Amino acid sequence: MELDLDESSLAIGRIERALSRIEKALADRANRPAPPVAAPAADQSALKAEVAAVIGELDLLIAEAKRG
């Protein structure tokens, strides 16, 4: 599968938006008072999903770059 310039731009946009969401979630977490227990599983799960999405998009871009 080859990515054209438009698809690459869209992938980069998705990466930027996901990274912004991750940054906001981490900043929100840092600004909250420390909870008596670890962060809720749903919060951690959502953050992990965002990171996985970024890694997936980067993998696509890297594979395309290697193909030329």
C-alpha positions as CSV (number, residue, x, y, z in Angstrom):
1,M,0.0,0.0,0.0
2,E,1.5,3.3,-1.0
3,L,0.5,6.5,0.6
4,D,0.1,9.5,-1.6
5,L,0.9,13.1,-0.4
6,D,-2.7,13.7,0.6
7,E,-2.9,10.5,2.6
8,S,0.5,11.3,4.2
9,S,-0.8,14.7,5.2
10,L,-3.9,13.3,6.7
11,A,-1.8,10.7,8.6
12,I,0.4,13.5,10.0
13,G,-2.7,15.5,11.0
14,R,-4.1,12.5,12.9
15,I,-0.7,12.1,14.6
16,E,-0.7,15.8,15.6
17,R,-4.2,15.6,16.9
18,A,-3.5,12.4,18.9
19,L,-0.4,13.9,20.4
20,S,-2.3,17.0,21.4
21,R,-4.9,14.9,23.1
22,I,-2.2,12.9,24.9
23,E,-0.5,16.2,26.0
24,K,-3.7,17.6,27.3
25,A,-4.6,14.4,29.2
26,L,-1.1,14.4,30.8
27,A,-1.4,18.1,31.7
28,D,-4.9,17.6,33.1
29,R,-3.6,14.6,35.1
30,A,-0.6,16.6,36.4
31,N,-2.9,19.5,37.5
32,R,-5.4,17.2,39.4
33,P,-4.8,16.5,43.1
34,A,-3.3,13.1,43.5
35,P,-6.0,10.5,43.8
36,P,-5.8,8.0,46.7
37,V,-5.6,5.2,44.1
38,A,-4.0,4.9,40.7
39,A,-5.7,6.6,37.7
40,P,-8.9,4.9,36.7
41,A,-8.5,2.1,34.2
42,A,-10.6,3.9,31.6
43,D,-8.3,6.9,31.8
44,Q,-5.2,4.8,31.4
45,S,-6.9,2.7,28.6
46,A,-7.8,5.8,26.6
47,L,-4.3,7.2,26.9
48,K,-2.9,3.8,25.8
49,A,-5.3,3.8,22.8
50,E,-4.0,7.3,21.8
51,V,-0.4,6.2,22.0
52,A,-1.2,3.0,20.0
53,A,-2.9,5.1,17.3
54,V,0.2,7.4,17.0
55,I,2.5,4.4,16.8
56,G,0.3,2.9,14.1
57,E,0.3,6.1,12.0
58,L,4.0,6.4,12.4
59,D,4.5,2.8,11.3
60,L,2.6,3.5,8.1
61,L,4.6,6.6,7.4
62,I,7.9,4.8,8.1
63,A,7.0,1.9,5.9
64,E,6.0,4.3,3.0
65,A,9.3,6.2,3.4
66,K,11.3,2.9,3.2
67,R,9.4,2.0,-0.1
68,G,10.5,5.3,-1.6
